[in-house]
Amino acid sequence: MRYLAVLLFLALLIKDTVPLGETLILRGIFENLALFTGLAWLLLFGTAEMCKRYLLLIAYLVVLLLTMFVWYEPLWVGLQVVSLAAVVVFFIAFVESTRDAPQAHDKIFQWTAYALIIVCIGSLVLYRLYPSLAIELVESEYSPNGPPRFKGLFGKPGMMATASGILLGFCLFARLNIFVRILGILSAFPCLFLTLSRTFWAAAIGAVGVVAFFYLRKSRVYFGAAIALLVLSSLLGTVLDIKLSSNASERIVRQESLTNFSGRTFVWSLALEKFWNSPLLGFGYTLGHHALLEFRGGKVVEDRSSNISLFKNKKFSLHNGYMQALLDSGVIGGILYVLIMAVVPWKLFAYDKERRYGAAMYCILFFSISNGGESTVLAAAMFHSVFYWYLAAIAFSLPYYVHEAQVVEPVSQETGFNSIVSRPRLLSTAPPQWQIGNPDEMGTPTLTTKNSVANACDSRPQLDRQTAQVARGH
């Protein structure tokens, strides 16, 4: 299943970056494979106790399925729910199948980092050779006072910012060799900067600060990372010959849009007003923005000026994952969504005692923060959204490891087994030490050795405690 997980991420990255025309083919093939593989494993090896660990995820999927019946496109909503359920079921099965080998997740992170490095380098090469293909032309036309935003090989600057932000976290906190770390930072940081996405800048800075404080032990690493970022930004300006005047700085920061977050606050306030038209189960998974449209007889009223074409687009998002979840699935689904977003980092921090999941914690915090200004965790249609549900499955599985370790340890002291897998200790080769034991049935004292008794106990775990005590002469 590890290879299928890697192929799923690669397929979604290819779908998001390569203009193949029909984007549902790769997604459909690999998500269907993931669904059947995950279901098969759970039917063979799943238990009720296992399902309890992921009860919150299962409840959220059930609520999303109910949203099929509250709006005008049940087939579309149903397909999106099945798509999300496919990746969630697969990741639950994958995480459970590798519970005794957590290093399998390190391999996933490594291969994902390699793919993101290729994407970021390819985006920078495209920007250098064909700048018009690597910038968001549509957005620059609607924003004449701001510079064109870098989108690289992706369709939107936000997708480029998400991918480069994830790569930056991998290079700082994942188990990668030094060459890959340097190459990844050199490619991720320029891409993240050129997107001019303040939401993802804040998410990256906040996630790096929190993870560095709790997961890194040496303080010099913090200063080294800060110095490296400053040096990289200076090198970027030198290589690209960027000379920023005061006017250019204002355009990059876009100070005039800080008060309304580029029009987001207007859309959010309008969405909250429309929310009360269907507060319980919303307007259908991924179609929450249709609440902004006016319908009559099951069809959009075309002569209303408020029914702009942007709201009719099924790919339109409210630029806020929490607001989107509220309109998609109502107050029930919205509460479950917020609970998942809050419980995932808490579980990872509380139960990751070895602090081995620094990269996962960075990505989770990065998603949680950026989700407030962009819908980064939504449908299972893009790489970054699917990757979040993989991290969520890891977080929900961690309490199991801790509970199991606490239960197995006292048993191992009695039976002679030193792990969950039955591995008897090696037989002792020390010289025998004779001792007088209890009399046998004829009243004759018996001679036994400590080594022979220990070997008998180690090689026969089914021997109960009373028999072992009698054999030792207690």
N, C-alpha and C positions, 0 to 999 in steps of 0.2 A: 504493500500500500504506500510505502514511502515514495516509490518511483511514480505512482499515480498522482500523489500529492504534488510532486515537482512538475509533472507534465500538466497538471491542472493549472498551476500558477503560470507556467510558460505559455500555455494556450491563451490564457486571459491577457497576458502581457502582449502577445502577438496580436490578438484581436484589438487591443487598445492602441497599438502603435503602427500596425501595418494596414494600409488601406486595401482591405480585401473585398470591399463591397458589402457582402452579406456577413454581418457580424454575429449572427446567431448560430452559425454552423459549428465553429470550434467550441463555443460555449455549450451548445447543446450536446455535442458528442461527449465531451469530458465530464460534464456535470451528470449526464445519464450514467456514464461509467462509474462515477463516484457514488451515485445513488445506489446502484445495484451492488457494488462492492461493499459499501457500508451496511446496507440492509442484510446482505448475506452473512457478513461477519457477526452482526448483532444477533441474528437468528440462531447462529451456531454457538456463539460464546457469550451472548449478553445475559445479564441477570437483572432481577428487580432492584437489587442494591445499586447496580451500575446506573440504572435509569434515574434513581433518586438523586444522584449527584448532578444530573443535568435537567432537573425538573423545571427550573426557571426557563431554560431555553425551549423545552418542549411546550410549556404553557404559552410562551410567546408565539410559537409556530401555530398552535391551535387557534389563538385569537386572530392571527393573520388569515388563517383559512376561513374564519367566520366573516371576514370583511368582503368575501366574494359576493355576499348576498345583500349588500347595503347600497350598491351603486350600479352604474349602467354597463359596466364591462366586466362581468364575472369571469369570462374565459381568460382575459389578460391577467387579471388579479390572481386567478388560480395558477396560471403558469409561473408567475413570479414567485408565488409562495412555494410551489413545488421545487423551483430552482434553488431557493434559499434552503429549503428542507434537505435537498440533496447534499449540499456542501456541509450543512450542520451535522447530518447523520454520518457522512463520511469522516469528518474530522473527529467526531466522538469515537467512532470505531478505530480510527488510526491512533488516536491518543491512548485509548485503552489497550490496543494491541502492542503498544511500545512502552507500557508502564514500567517494565523492568529494564528498559534501555532508553533513558531520557536523552542520551547522546544522539539519538536519531533526530531529534529536533534541531540539534546543532548542524547536522548535515542539511536539513531543509533550509535553515537560515543561510548557510554557506552558498548553496546553489541559487537561492533567491538573490543573494547579494551579487553573485556573478552575473545573473541575468540583468539586474538593475544597473550594474556598471556598464554593460554593453549598451543598454538603452540610453543612459545619460551621456556616454561618450558619443554615441550616434546622434543624439540630439544636438550636442555642441558642434559636431562636424557639420550637420545640416545647417545650423545657424551660421556657421562660418562660410559655407559654400553657397547656400541659398537662403538668405535671411528672410525673404518674404514667405517661405514655407514654414519657417520655425516660429513665427510670431502670430498672435491672434489678431488678424486683420479686421474681423467683424467688430470686435470689441474696441479696436482703436478708432474705427469710424464713428462709433457712438460716443466715444470719449476723446474728442479732439484735443482736450487740454492735457491729457495724460499720454505717456509713451506707449508704444505697442508692447504687449506682454508676451513673454517667451513661453511657448507651449511645446517646443521640441518636436518629437515624434508623436506626441499625443494630440488629441483633438481639442483639449482645453488647457489653459494654464494651471488650473487647479489640479488636474490629473498629473501634470508634470511636477508640480510642487509636492504632491503627496508621495510620488515615487522617489523623488530625490530626498525628501525628508526621511523616508523609511531607510534608504540606503545610508544616509548620514548616521542614523542610529546603529545600523549594523556595523559600520566601520568603527564606531566608537566603543561598542559594548559587546558585540558578538565575538565568537571564537574564530578569528580570521588571522592569517599570517600578516606580517607587517607590510609586505608588498601590496597585498589586496587592500589593506586598510588605507594606505597612502593613495593608491589609485582611486579608491572609492571616494575618499574625501575630496580629492582634486576634481572629480567629475560631479559629485553630488552638490557640493557647496555652490559652484557657479550656477548650476541649473536652478537651485532653490532661490538664489539671489535674483536671477534674471526674470523669474516669474512675477516679481514685484507683488507677491501675495503676502500681505501683512498678517493674515490669519495664520498661515503656515510658518511664517517667521516666528511669531509668538509661540506657536505650538512646539516648534523645534527647540527654541531657547528654553522654554519651560520644562520640556521633557528631559533635555540634557542636564539641566540644573538639578532636577529632583533625582534622577537616576545616578548622576555622579555623586551626589551627597550621600545617598543610601547604599549604593552598590560598589563604589570605589573606595579603597582604604587609604590610598596615598594621596595627600593633598596636592602634591606636585603635578598630578595628572590634571587637576582642574586648571591650574595655571598654564600647563602645557597646551591643553585644548584651547583655552582662550587666546593664547599667543598664536597658535596655529591658525585659528580663524581670522585673526587680524592680519597675519602674514598673507593668508590666502586671498583675503579681500583686496589687499594692496597689490598682489600679483595679478589679480583679475583686472583691476583698473589699469595696470601697466600693459598687460597683454592686449586688452581690447581697446586701449587708448581712450579710456573714459575720462572726460574732464567735466566735472559737474560744477555748474554755477549755482548761485542761490535759486534761480528760477528752475533749473533742472532738478535740484534737490526737492523743491516743493512739488514738482510734477511726479517725481518718483514716489515720494511719501504720500502724495495725493491728500494734502491736508484739507482741501475743500470737501472731501467726502468722508472725513472722520466723524462728522456730526450725525450722518445718517447711514454710515457704513455702505456707501455706494448704492443707496436706495433700498437696502435690505430692511431697514426699520419700517418703511412704508409697507412693504410686502408682508412683513410679519404682523403688523397691526391689522392689516386687512384680513390676513389668514385667521387671526384670533376672533375676528368678528364672524367670519364664515364658519368657524369651528362649531358654533352653537346650533348650526343647522343639522348636524349629525354628531352629537357629542359622544355617544356611547362606543360605536365601532368605526367612526370616521367615514372616509369616502373611498376606501379600497387601497390595498397595499400598493405603493408606488404612484398612486393617483391622487394623493392628498391635495395637490395643487389645483385639481379640477374644482375644488371648492370655490376658487376664485371666479369660476365661470358661472354664467346664468343659464339654466336649463329650462326647457318647456316641453313636456311630453316625451321626455327621454332624449331630447336632442338639444344641442347648443343653439342658443338664440343668436343668430348671425348678425342681426341689426343692432346689437348692443355694443356701444363703444368700449365697454369694460371687457368684452370677450376678445381680447387681443390674441394674435396667433401664438405668441410666446407661451401663454397659459395652456393652449391646446396641445402643445408638444408633450409627448409622454416622457421625454427625457429631461424635461424642465424640473428643477428642484428649487426648494425654498431657501437654499443657501443656509440651512440650519437643520442638522439631522434630527435634533430633538423636536423642533417645530414640525418637521416633515413627518416624524413618527406619530405625533399627536393628531395630525390631520389624516394620516394614512389609516390608523387603527383606533382612533378615538382615545378616550381617557383610559380605557382598560389596557390597550396595547401601548399607549404612551407611558403609563406607569411601569409596565413590564420592561419596556425598552430602557427607560432611565435606570431601573434597578439593575439590569444587565450591565449597563455602562458603568455603574458605580460598584457593583459586586466584583466584576472582573479584576480591576486593579487592586481592590482590597484583598481578594483571595490570593492573588499572586504575591503581594507583599507580605501577607500574614503567614503563608505556608511555604514560601520559598526560603527556607532557613539557610540553605547553602549559597544563596544569592548567585545562582547560576543562570537565571533568566533575566539578566540585565537588558539585553536587546529586546526581549518580549515586553518588559515593563516600559521601556522607552516607546515602543510602537503603540502600546495601549494608551499611554498618556498623550502621545502625539495625536492619535485618533480622537481621544476624548476632548482635547482642547480645540483642535481644528474643526471638530463636528459642530461647534457653536457658530462658525462662520461659513461653513461649507458642508454639504451633506456627504461626508466621506464614508459613513457607515449606513448604507441603504440597501439596495437590492444586490443580489448575487450576480451582478452584471459586469462588474469591473474588478480588476486585480486587487486593488487595495481594500475594497469592501469584503471580498471573500477572504482575504488574508486576515482581517480582523476576527472573523468567526473561527479561524484556526487558532488564533491566540486565545480567544475566549474558551475554546474547548480545553486548551492546556491549563488555563487558570482554574476551571471548574474541576479538573481532575486532580489537582494538587492535594487537597485535603485527604484524598484516598491514600496517597503515599505516606503521609504523616501518620494517619490512623493505623495503617498496616504495620509500620515500623514499630509503633508502640506496643502492638499486640504480639508480634512475633518474637521480640527480644526476650521476654521472660521464658517463653517456650523453648527458645534455643539454648538457654542455660540449663534446662532440665534434660533435653533430649540429645544434646551434643551437636545440634545443627546450627550453623552460623549464618544462614540466609533463608529467604523465602523458599528457594529451591533446595530440596533435600540433598545435602552434601555431608556425609559422615566425616568425622575427623580422622586423620591418619592414625593407624595403630601405633602405640608407643613402643619404642625399641630400647628403652632404658632397662638396666638390670632389674630383675625381680626383687621385690622386698617382701619377705615372708612375714606373715602374721598369723596368730592363732585365732580361728573363727569360732563360731558357736558349735556345740556338739551336734553330731549327726543323729539319725534316728536310733543308733545303737549306743549312744552316749559317749562316743569317741570324739575328742576335739579334732576339728578339721584344720588343715593348712591351706591357706589361700594366699594369693599375691594381689597387691594393689593394682598392678598393671593388668593382670588378667581380668579383674573385675571391671576396670575402666574400659578395656577393650570390649568386654562383653556388653557393657552398657552402650558403647558407641556403635557397635556393629548391630545391636538389636534394639532399635528405638521403640519397639513395641513392648519392651520389658517395663512393667509398671514400677512405681516408686517403692512400694512395699517390698517387692522382690529384690530390688537393688539394695535396699537397706539391710536385708537379711544376708545377702551375699557379702556385704562389706563387714559384717560382724557387729552391726549396731544393735 
